[in-house]
Amino acid sequence: MGDYDRPVFFHLMEYAANADRDVVDMVSGNPDWEPPEALREGLAAYVSADVDTFQYPPSEGLAELRAEIAARRGVDRERVVVTNGAGEANYLAMAEALESQPGDEILLVDPVYPYYHKRTELLGGTPTFVAADADGRVDPAAVRAAASDETAAIVVNSPNNPTGAVYGRETKQELVDIAERHDALLVSDEVYDHFVYEPDAFESALAFDSANVAVTNAFSKSMAITGFRVGYGVYPERLVDDIRTRHMLVNVAGSRPAQHAVLHALRETPAEYYERNRSMLEERIDAFCAALDAAGAEYTRPQGAFYVMARFDGYPGTLAHTERLIDEAGVAGMPGDAFGESRAEWLRFAVVTPRAEEAAERLANYFG
């Protein structure tokens, strides 16, 4: 393992903050809306709780929270491990796949969320990339062609960061079949599952009864609490004990007050909260994409999540060009080449800002 490689988005957020002009920050997926009211209520109630509730929670997470998650996902509570965000949940699944399976290959979709292949390398695995189609979707036939008995895991993210692609039932079924054929683990990251803009477009990998499926998720995006670090994994029964051990040795346990607040919010937050935020984001996406049309940009309209990838002719998606866009247009995005080779000419923008339409107008003026 080499020197610490500082994530590009940290650098760009700092670069934008230090710019000599006003900048619309569209770098990272930090929600700008309010968390559920019930979450604040849960935190407030915790302040006056007995001192024993300030001590270690169970390593695998509060039993009541795990039970609530299990009931909502239709699985046994023993398969649920509460983690330090979806990031740890993914790490645990990938680490256990490489430990328990004979091969050392991890199949990833390009463009790819950078942490996936960085984790693969950290764990001593070999990343193999399967290019997505023009809409950001993965072709199961391409995954089938790339998979072999050396494949320890297939890692997919739907709704997807960075493309906004959503994988439906047919695609997920085929990915499960491929994982089973090669005795690999399908790791399905579903952290954006509350943000799907096309009815019935999304299917969870938990819809299929398979011992080769691990699903990871978190409340970071759906409840606008990225700083709480409450995620979870639903793991196969054959792997869950080893995953609990790995989680305990790395983290000991998660945050008890954060889990308590999330549990209260899960029980008390009406569906309208999620629907309102989804509608707000869809309106932002509409406005942003309309302005991109005016700029003559090529772009991928997201089916889910809250990211838009765009390509401006003659303007490659490099770090240098992204910094130039901050300096000259006042818009901060992410370079496409941070997500792999297939979208190296593109830029990625997170629409988690009320100034998304203003940012798109700045892009239209700059490139127009």
C-alpha positions as a Markdown table, in Angstrom:
| # | Residue | x | y | z |
|---|---|---|---|---|
| 1 | Met | 0.0 | 0.0 | 0.0 |
| 2 | Gly | 1.5 | 3.3 | -1.1 |
| 3 | Asp | 1.2 | 6.8 | 0.4 |
| 4 | Tyr | -2.1 | 8.3 | 1.3 |
| 5 | Asp | -4.0 | 9.3 | -1.8 |
| 6 | Arg | -6.2 | 12.2 | -0.9 |
| 7 | Pro | -9.6 | 12.0 | -2.6 |
| 8 | Val | -10.0 | 14.4 | -5.5 |
| 9 | Phe | -13.3 | 15.7 | -4.1 |
| 10 | Phe | -11.6 | 16.9 | -0.9 |
| 11 | His | -9.1 | 18.8 | -3.0 |
| 12 | Leu | -11.7 | 20.4 | -5.2 |
| 13 | Met | -14.0 | 21.5 | -2.4 |
| 14 | Glu | -11.0 | 23.2 | -0.8 |
| 15 | Tyr | -10.0 | 24.7 | -4.2 |
| 16 | Ala | -13.5 | 26.1 | -4.7 |
| 17 | Ala | -13.7 | 27.5 | -1.1 |
| 18 | Asn | -10.4 | 29.3 | -1.7 |
| 19 | Ala | -11.3 | 30.7 | -5.1 |
| 20 | Asp | -11.2 | 34.5 | -5.7 |
| 21 | Arg | -14.9 | 34.5 | -6.9 |
| 22 | Asp | -18.3 | 33.1 | -6.0 |
| 23 | Val | -18.5 | 29.4 | -6.8 |
| 24 | Val | -21.4 | 27.1 | -6.9 |
| 25 | Asp | -20.2 | 23.9 | -5.3 |
| 26 | Met | -21.4 | 20.8 | -7.1 |
| 27 | Val | -18.5 | 18.5 | -6.1 |
| 28 | Ser | -19.8 | 16.2 | -3.4 |
| 29 | Gly | -23.1 | 14.5 | -2.7 |
| 30 | Asn | -23.7 | 16.3 | 0.6 |
| 31 | Pro | -27.5 | 16.9 | 0.9 |
| 32 | Asp | -28.5 | 20.5 | 1.5 |
| 33 | Trp | -32.0 | 19.8 | 2.8 |
| 34 | Glu | -33.3 | 19.2 | 6.3 |
| 35 | Pro | -33.2 | 15.8 | 8.0 |
| 36 | Pro | -36.4 | 14.3 | 9.2 |
| 37 | Glu | -37.9 | 16.2 | 12.2 |
| 38 | Ala | -38.1 | 12.9 | 14.1 |
| 39 | Leu | -34.3 | 12.6 | 13.8 |
| 40 | Arg | -33.8 | 15.8 | 15.8 |
| 41 | Glu | -36.4 | 14.5 | 18.3 |
| 42 | Gly | -34.5 | 11.3 | 18.7 |
| 43 | Leu | -31.3 | 13.1 | 19.4 |
| 44 | Ala | -33.0 | 15.5 | 21.9 |
| 45 | Ala | -34.5 | 12.5 | 23.8 |
| 46 | Tyr | -31.1 | 10.9 | 24.0 |
| 47 | Val | -29.5 | 13.8 | 25.8 |
| 48 | Ser | -31.5 | 13.1 | 29.0 |
| 49 | Ala | -31.2 | 9.3 | 28.8 |
| 50 | Asp | -29.6 | 7.2 | 31.6 |
| 51 | Val | -25.8 | 7.1 | 31.7 |
| 52 | Asp | -25.7 | 3.4 | 30.8 |
| 53 | Thr | -27.1 | 4.3 | 27.3 |
| 54 | Phe | -24.0 | 6.4 | 26.8 |
| 55 | Gln | -21.8 | 3.2 | 26.8 |
| 56 | Tyr | -20.9 | 0.7 | 24.1 |
| 57 | Pro | -23.8 | -0.5 | 21.9 |
| 58 | Pro | -23.7 | -4.1 | 20.6 |
| 59 | Ser | -20.9 | -4.3 | 18.0 |
| 60 | Glu | -23.3 | -5.4 | 15.2 |
| 61 | Gly | -25.6 | -2.5 | 16.0 |
| 62 | Leu | -28.6 | -1.8 | 18.2 |
| 63 | Ala | -31.0 | -4.8 | 18.2 |
| 64 | Glu | -34.0 | -2.7 | 17.6 |
| 65 | Leu | -32.5 | -0.9 | 14.7 |
| 66 | Arg | -31.4 | -4.1 | 13.1 |
| 67 | Ala | -34.9 | -5.5 | 13.6 |
| 68 | Glu | -36.4 | -2.4 | 12.0 |
| 69 | Ile | -34.1 | -2.7 | 9.0 |
| 70 | Ala | -34.7 | -6.4 | 8.7 |
| 71 | Ala | -38.4 | -5.9 | 8.7 |
| 72 | Arg | -38.2 | -3.3 | 6.0 |
| 73 | Arg | -35.9 | -5.4 | 3.8 |
| 74 | Gly | -37.7 | -8.7 | 4.4 |
| 75 | Val | -34.7 | -10.5 | 5.8 |
| 76 | Asp | -33.7 | -12.2 | 9.1 |
| 77 | Arg | -32.3 | -9.7 | 11.6 |
| 78 | Glu | -29.2 | -11.9 | 12.1 |
| 79 | Arg | -28.1 | -11.0 | 8.5 |
| 80 | Val | -28.0 | -7.3 | 9.3 |
| 81 | Val | -24.9 | -5.6 | 10.5 |
| 82 | Val | -24.9 | -1.8 | 11.3 |
| 83 | Thr | -21.8 | -0.2 | 10.0 |
| 84 | Asn | -19.9 | 3.0 | 9.8 |
| 85 | Gly | -21.7 | 4.2 | 6.8 |
| 86 | Ala | -22.2 | 2.4 | 3.5 |
| 87 | Gly | -18.5 | 2.7 | 2.9 |
| 88 | Glu | -17.7 | 0.2 | 5.7 |
| 89 | Ala | -20.5 | -2.0 | 4.6 |
| 90 | Asn | -19.0 | -2.3 | 1.1 |
| 91 | Tyr | -15.5 | -2.8 | 2.5 |
| 92 | Leu | -16.7 | -5.7 | 4.7 |
| 93 | Ala | -18.4 | -7.4 | 1.8 |
| 94 | Met | -15.5 | -7.0 | -0.6 |
| 95 | Ala | -12.9 | -8.1 | 2.1 |
| 96 | Glu | -14.9 | -11.2 | 2.9 |
| 97 | Ala | -15.4 | -12.1 | -0.7 |
| 98 | Leu | -11.7 | -12.0 | -1.3 |
| 99 | Glu | -11.1 | -14.0 | 1.9 |
| 100 | Ser | -13.7 | -16.7 | 1.3 |
| 101 | Gln | -13.7 | -17.1 | -2.5 |
| 102 | Pro | -10.8 | -18.7 | -4.5 |
| 103 | Gly | -10.2 | -15.9 | -6.9 |
| 104 | Asp | -8.8 | -12.3 | -6.3 |
| 105 | Glu | -10.7 | -10.5 | -9.1 |
| 106 | Ile | -13.3 | -7.8 | -8.4 |
| 107 | Leu | -15.5 | -6.9 | -11.4 |
| 108 | Leu | -16.5 | -3.2 | -11.4 |
| 109 | Val | -18.5 | -1.1 | -13.8 |
| 110 | Asp | -16.8 | 1.8 | -15.5 |
| 111 | Pro | -17.5 | 4.7 | -14.8 |
| 112 | Val | -16.9 | 3.6 | -11.2 |
| 113 | Tyr | -17.2 | 5.3 | -7.8 |
| 114 | Pro | -13.5 | 5.7 | -7.1 |
| 115 | Tyr | -13.6 | 4.1 | -3.6 |
| 116 | Tyr | -14.5 | 0.7 | -5.1 |
| 117 | His | -11.4 | 0.2 | -7.0 |
| 118 | Lys | -9.3 | 1.8 | -4.3 |
| 119 | Arg | -10.7 | -0.7 | -1.8 |
| 120 | Thr | -10.0 | -3.5 | -4.2 |
| 121 | Glu | -6.3 | -2.5 | -4.4 |
| 122 | Leu | -6.1 | -1.9 | -0.7 |
| 123 | Leu | -7.4 | -5.5 | -0.1 |
| 124 | Gly | -4.9 | -7.0 | -2.5 |
| 125 | Gly | -7.5 | -7.8 | -5.2 |
| 126 | Thr | -7.4 | -7.2 | -8.9 |
| 127 | Pro | -9.9 | -4.8 | -10.3 |
| 128 | Thr | -11.4 | -5.6 | -13.7 |
| 129 | Phe | -13.6 | -3.0 | -15.4 |
| 130 | Val | -16.7 | -3.6 | -17.6 |
| 131 | Ala | -17.7 | -0.5 | -19.5 |
| 132 | Ala | -21.3 | 0.8 | -19.1 |
| 133 | Asp | -23.4 | 1.8 | -22.1 |
| 134 | Ala | -24.1 | 5.3 | -23.2 |
| 135 | Asp | -26.8 | 5.7 | -20.5 |
| 136 | Gly | -24.5 | 4.4 | -17.8 |
| 137 | Arg | -26.2 | 1.1 | -17.5 |
| 138 | Val | -24.3 | -2.2 | -17.3 |
| 139 | Asp | -24.9 | -4.9 | -19.9 |
| 140 | Pro | -25.1 | -8.2 | -18.1 |
| 141 | Ala | -23.8 | -9.9 | -21.2 |
| 142 | Ala | -20.5 | -7.9 | -20.9 |
| 143 | Val | -20.3 | -8.9 | -17.2 |
| 144 | Arg | -20.9 | -12.5 | -18.1 |
| 145 | Ala | -18.1 | -12.4 | -20.7 |
| 146 | Ala | -15.7 | -10.8 | -18.2 |
| 147 | Ala | -16.5 | -13.1 | -15.2 |
| 148 | Ser | -14.6 | -16.3 | -14.5 |
| 149 | Asp | -13.8 | -18.6 | -11.6 |
| 150 | Glu | -11.2 | -16.1 | -10.6 |
| 151 | Thr | -14.0 | -13.6 | -9.9 |
| 152 | Ala | -14.5 | -13.2 | -6.1 |
| 153 | Ala | -17.0 | -10.4 | -6.3 |
| 154 | Ile | -19.1 | -8.3 | -8.7 |
| 155 | Val | -19.7 | -4.8 | -7.3 |
| 156 | Val | -22.5 | -2.7 | -8.6 |
| 157 | Asn | -24.1 | 0.6 | -7.5 |
| 158 | Ser | -27.8 | 1.4 | -8.4 |
| 159 | Pro | -29.0 | 4.1 | -8.5 |
| 160 | Asn | -25.5 | 4.9 | -9.7 |
| 161 | Asn | -22.9 | 7.4 | -8.8 |
| 162 | Pro | -21.7 | 9.0 | -11.1 |
| 163 | Thr | -24.1 | 8.3 | -14.0 |
| 164 | Gly | -27.5 | 8.1 | -12.3 |
| 165 | Ala | -28.3 | 4.8 | -14.1 |
| 166 | Val | -30.8 | 2.5 | -12.4 |
| 167 | Tyr | -30.7 | -1.3 | -12.8 |
| 168 | Gly | -34.1 | -3.0 | -13.0 |
| 169 | Arg | -35.2 | -6.5 | -12.1 |
| 170 | Glu | -34.0 | -8.2 | -15.3 |
| 171 | Thr | -30.5 | -6.8 | -15.0 |
| 172 | Lys | -30.3 | -7.7 | -11.3 |
| 173 | Gln | -31.5 | -11.2 | -11.9 |
| 174 | Glu | -28.8 | -11.8 | -14.5 |
| 175 | Leu | -26.1 | -10.4 | -12.2 |
| 176 | Val | -27.2 | -12.8 | -9.5 |
| 177 | Asp | -27.1 | -15.7 | -12.0 |
| 178 | Ile | -23.6 | -14.7 | -13.0 |
| 179 | Ala | -22.4 | -14.5 | -9.4 |
| 180 | Glu | -24.0 | -17.9 | -8.6 |
| 181 | Arg | -22.4 | -19.5 | -11.7 |
| 182 | His | -18.9 | -18.5 | -10.6 |
| 183 | Asp | -19.5 | -18.8 | -6.9 |
| 184 | Ala | -18.8 | -15.0 | -6.6 |
| 185 | Leu | -20.4 | -12.5 | -4.3 |
| 186 | Leu | -22.7 | -9.8 | -5.9 |
| 187 | Val | -22.2 | -6.7 | -3.8 |
| 188 | Ser | -25.1 | -4.4 | -4.5 |
| 189 | Asp | -24.7 | -0.8 | -3.2 |
| 190 | Glu | -28.2 | 0.7 | -3.0 |
| 191 | Val | -27.5 | 3.8 | -1.0 |
| 192 | Tyr | -29.6 | 6.0 | -3.4 |
| 193 | Asp | -32.6 | 3.8 | -3.4 |
| 194 | His | -34.9 | 6.6 | -2.2 |
| 195 | Phe | -34.0 | 8.7 | -5.3 |
| 196 | Val | -35.5 | 7.0 | -8.3 |
| 197 | Tyr | -37.3 | 9.1 | -10.9 |
| 198 | Glu | -38.8 | 6.5 | -13.2 |
| 199 | Pro | -41.5 | 4.3 | -11.7 |
| 200 | Asp | -40.5 | 0.6 | -11.3 |
| 201 | Ala | -37.1 | 1.2 | -12.7 |
| 202 | Phe | -35.3 | 0.0 | -9.6 |
| 203 | Glu | -35.0 | -3.5 | -8.1 |
| 204 | Ser | -33.1 | -4.5 | -5.0 |
| 205 | Ala | -30.8 | -7.5 | -5.2 |
| 206 | Leu | -32.6 | -8.7 | -2.1 |
| 207 | Ala | -35.6 | -9.5 | -4.3 |
| 208 | Phe | -33.7 | -12.7 | -5.2 |
| 209 | Asp | -33.2 | -15.5 | -2.7 |
| 210 | Ser | -29.5 | -16.1 | -3.2 |
| 211 | Ala | -26.6 | -17.0 | -0.9 |
| 212 | Asn | -24.4 | -15.0 | -3.3 |
| 213 | Val | -25.9 | -11.6 | -2.6 |
| 214 | Ala | -24.8 | -8.8 | -0.2 |
| 215 | Val | -26.7 | -5.5 | -0.2 |
| 216 | Thr | -25.3 | -2.4 | 1.4 |
| 217 | Asn | -27.0 | 0.8 | 2.2 |
| 218 | Ala | -27.0 | 3.8 | 4.6 |
| 219 | Phe | -29.2 | 6.6 | 5.9 |
| 220 | Ser | -26.7 | 9.3 | 4.9 |
| 221 | Lys | -28.5 | 10.4 | 1.7 |
| 222 | Ser | -32.1 | 9.5 | 2.4 |
| 223 | Met | -32.1 | 11.3 | 5.7 |
| 224 | Ala | -29.5 | 14.0 | 4.8 |
| 225 | Ile | -27.1 | 12.9 | 7.6 |
| 226 | Thr | -23.8 | 12.1 | 5.9 |
| 227 | Gly | -22.0 | 13.0 | 9.1 |
| 228 | Phe | -23.9 | 10.5 | 11.3 |
| 229 | Arg | -22.2 | 7.5 | 9.6 |
| 230 | Val | -25.0 | 5.0 | 10.1 |
| 231 | Gly | -25.1 | 2.4 | 7.4 |
| 232 | Tyr | -25.7 | -1.3 | 7.2 |
| 233 | Gly | -25.1 | -4.5 | 5.2 |
| 234 | Val | -27.4 | -7.4 | 4.6 |
| 235 | Tyr | -25.0 | -10.4 | 4.2 |
| 236 | Pro | -25.4 | -14.0 | 3.3 |
| 237 | Glu | -25.8 | -16.3 | 6.4 |
| 238 | Arg | -22.7 | -18.2 | 5.5 |
| 239 | Leu | -20.6 | -15.0 | 5.7 |
| 240 | Val | -22.2 | -12.9 | 8.4 |
| 241 | Asp | -20.3 | -14.3 | 11.4 |
| 242 | Asp | -16.9 | -13.6 | 9.8 |
| 243 | Ile | -18.1 | -10.1 | 8.7 |
| 244 | Arg | -19.2 | -9.4 | 12.3 |
| 245 | Thr | -15.8 | -10.3 | 13.6 |
| 246 | Arg | -14.0 | -8.2 | 11.0 |
| 247 | His | -16.3 | -5.3 | 11.8 |
| 248 | Met | -15.7 | -5.6 | 15.6 |
| 249 | Leu | -11.9 | -5.8 | 15.2 |
| 250 | Val | -11.9 | -2.7 | 13.0 |
| 251 | Asn | -14.5 | -0.5 | 14.7 |
| 252 | Val | -15.5 | -2.2 | 18.0 |
| 253 | Ala | -18.9 | -0.6 | 17.6 |
| 254 | Gly | -20.7 | 2.3 | 16.0 |
| 255 | Ser | -22.2 | 5.5 | 17.4 |
| 256 | Arg | -25.0 | 4.7 | 19.9 |
| 257 | Pro | -26.7 | 8.1 | 19.8 |
| 258 | Ala | -26.6 | 8.2 | 16.0 |
| 259 | Gln | -28.2 | 4.8 | 15.8 |
| 260 | His | -30.9 | 5.7 | 18.3 |
| 261 | Ala | -31.8 | 8.9 | 16.4 |
| 262 | Val | -32.0 | 7.0 | 13.1 |
| 263 | Leu | -34.2 | 4.3 | 14.7 |
| 264 | His | -36.6 | 7.0 | 15.9 |
| 265 | Ala | -36.6 | 8.7 | 12.5 |
| 266 | Leu | -37.3 | 5.4 | 10.7 |
| 267 | Arg | -40.3 | 4.7 | 12.8 |
| 268 | Glu | -41.8 | 8.2 | 12.8 |
| 269 | Thr | -41.0 | 9.8 | 9.5 |
| 270 | Pro | -43.8 | 9.8 | 7.0 |
| 271 | Ala | -43.4 | 8.8 | 3.4 |
| 272 | Glu | -44.1 | 12.4 | 2.3 |
| 273 | Tyr | -40.6 | 13.5 | 3.6 |
| 274 | Tyr | -38.9 | 11.2 | 1.1 |
| 275 | Glu | -41.3 | 12.1 | -1.7 |
| 276 | Arg | -40.9 | 15.8 | -1.2 |
| 277 | Asn | -37.1 | 15.6 | -1.4 |
| 278 | Arg | -37.3 | 13.3 | -4.4 |
| 279 | Ser | -39.6 | 15.8 | -6.2 |
| 280 | Met | -37.3 | 18.7 | -5.3 |
| 281 | Leu | -34.3 | 17.0 | -6.8 |
| 282 | Glu | -36.2 | 16.0 | -9.9 |
| 283 | Glu | -37.1 | 19.7 | -10.4 |
| 284 | Arg | -33.4 | 20.6 | -10.0 |
| 285 | Ile | -32.4 | 18.0 | -12.5 |
| 286 | Asp | -35.0 | 19.3 | -15.0 |
| 287 | Ala | -33.7 | 22.8 | -14.7 |
| 288 | Phe | -30.0 | 21.8 | -14.9 |
| 289 | Cys | -30.5 | 19.6 | -17.9 |
| 290 | Ala | -32.5 | 22.3 | -19.7 |
| 291 | Ala | -29.6 | 24.7 | -19.3 |
| 292 | Leu | -27.2 | 22.1 | -20.5 |
| 293 | Asp | -29.3 | 21.8 | -23.6 |
| 294 | Ala | -28.9 | 25.6 | -24.1 |
| 295 | Ala | -25.1 | 25.1 | -23.7 |
| 296 | Gly | -25.1 | 22.4 | -26.4 |
| 297 | Ala | -23.7 | 19.9 | -24.0 |
| 298 | Glu | -24.0 | 16.2 | -24.2 |
| 299 | Tyr | -25.3 | 14.8 | -20.9 |
| 300 | Thr | -26.8 | 11.7 | -19.2 |
| 301 | Arg | -30.1 | 12.5 | -17.5 |
| 302 | Pro | -30.1 | 10.4 | -14.3 |
| 303 | Gln | -32.8 | 7.9 | -13.7 |
| 304 | Gly | -31.9 | 8.0 | -10.0 |
| 305 | Ala | -29.5 | 9.5 | -7.4 |
| 306 | Phe | -28.6 | 13.2 | -7.9 |
| 307 | Tyr | -25.7 | 13.4 | -10.2 |
| 308 | Val | -25.5 | 14.6 | -13.8 |
| 309 | Met | -22.6 | 13.8 | -16.1 |
| 310 | Ala | -22.0 | 16.3 | -19.0 |
| 311 | Arg | -19.5 | 16.6 | -21.8 |
| 312 | Phe | -18.6 | 19.9 | -23.4 |
| 313 | Asp | -16.9 | 19.6 | -26.8 |
| 314 | Gly | -13.1 | 20.1 | -26.6 |
| 315 | Tyr | -13.1 | 20.3 | -22.8 |
| 316 | Pro | -11.8 | 17.0 | -21.3 |
| 317 | Gly | -12.8 | 16.0 | -17.8 |
| 318 | Thr | -9.4 | 16.4 | -16.2 |
| 319 | Leu | -8.5 | 17.9 | -12.8 |
| 320 | Ala | -6.9 | 20.8 | -14.5 |
| 321 | His | -10.0 | 21.6 | -16.6 |
| 322 | Thr | -12.2 | 21.2 | -13.5 |
| 323 | Glu | -10.0 | 23.8 | -11.6 |
| 324 | Arg | -10.2 | 26.1 | -14.7 |
| 325 | Leu | -14.0 | 25.8 | -14.6 |
| 326 | Ile | -14.0 | 26.9 | -11.0 |
| 327 | Asp | -11.7 | 29.9 | -11.8 |
| 328 | Glu | -13.4 | 31.0 | -15.0 |
| 329 | Ala | -17.1 | 29.9 | -14.7 |
| 330 | Gly | -17.6 | 29.8 | -11.0 |
| 331 | Val | -18.9 | 26.1 | -11.0 |
| 332 | Ala | -17.2 | 23.3 | -9.2 |
| 333 | Gly | -17.8 | 19.7 | -10.4 |
| 334 | Met | -15.8 | 16.5 | -10.5 |
| 335 | Pro | -13.5 | 15.4 | -13.4 |
| 336 | Gly | -14.8 | 12.5 | -15.3 |
| 337 | Asp | -11.5 | 10.8 | -15.4 |
| 338 | Ala | -11.7 | 10.3 | -11.6 |
| 339 | Phe | -14.4 | 7.7 | -12.3 |
| 340 | Gly | -12.5 | 5.7 | -14.9 |
| 341 | Glu | -11.6 | 5.7 | -18.6 |
| 342 | Ser | -15.0 | 5.5 | -20.3 |
| 343 | Arg | -16.1 | 9.0 | -19.2 |
| 344 | Ala | -12.7 | 10.7 | -19.1 |
| 345 | Glu | -14.1 | 13.4 | -21.4 |
| 346 | Trp | -16.9 | 14.2 | -19.1 |
| 347 | Leu | -17.6 | 16.2 | -15.9 |
| 348 | Arg | -19.9 | 15.2 | -13.0 |
| 349 | Phe | -22.1 | 17.6 | -11.1 |
| 350 | Ala | -24.0 | 16.9 | -7.9 |
| 351 | Val | -27.4 | 18.8 | -7.9 |
| 352 | Val | -27.5 | 18.9 | -4.1 |
| 353 | Thr | -27.6 | 22.7 | -4.1 |
| 354 | Pro | -30.5 | 25.2 | -4.6 |
| 355 | Arg | -28.2 | 27.0 | -7.0 |
| 356 | Ala | -28.2 | 24.1 | -9.6 |
| 357 | Glu | -30.0 | 26.1 | -12.2 |
| 358 | Glu | -27.7 | 29.1 | -11.7 |
| 359 | Ala | -24.7 | 26.8 | -12.1 |
| 360 | Ala | -26.1 | 25.4 | -15.4 |
| 361 | Glu | -26.7 | 28.9 | -16.7 |
| 362 | Arg | -23.1 | 29.8 | -15.8 |
| 363 | Leu | -22.0 | 26.7 | -17.8 |
| 364 | Ala | -24.2 | 27.7 | -20.7 |
| 365 | Asn | -22.7 | 31.2 | -20.7 |
| 366 | Tyr | -19.1 | 29.9 | -20.4 |
| 367 | Phe | -19.4 | 27.3 | -23.2 |
| 368 | Gly | -21.9 | 29.2 | -25.3 |
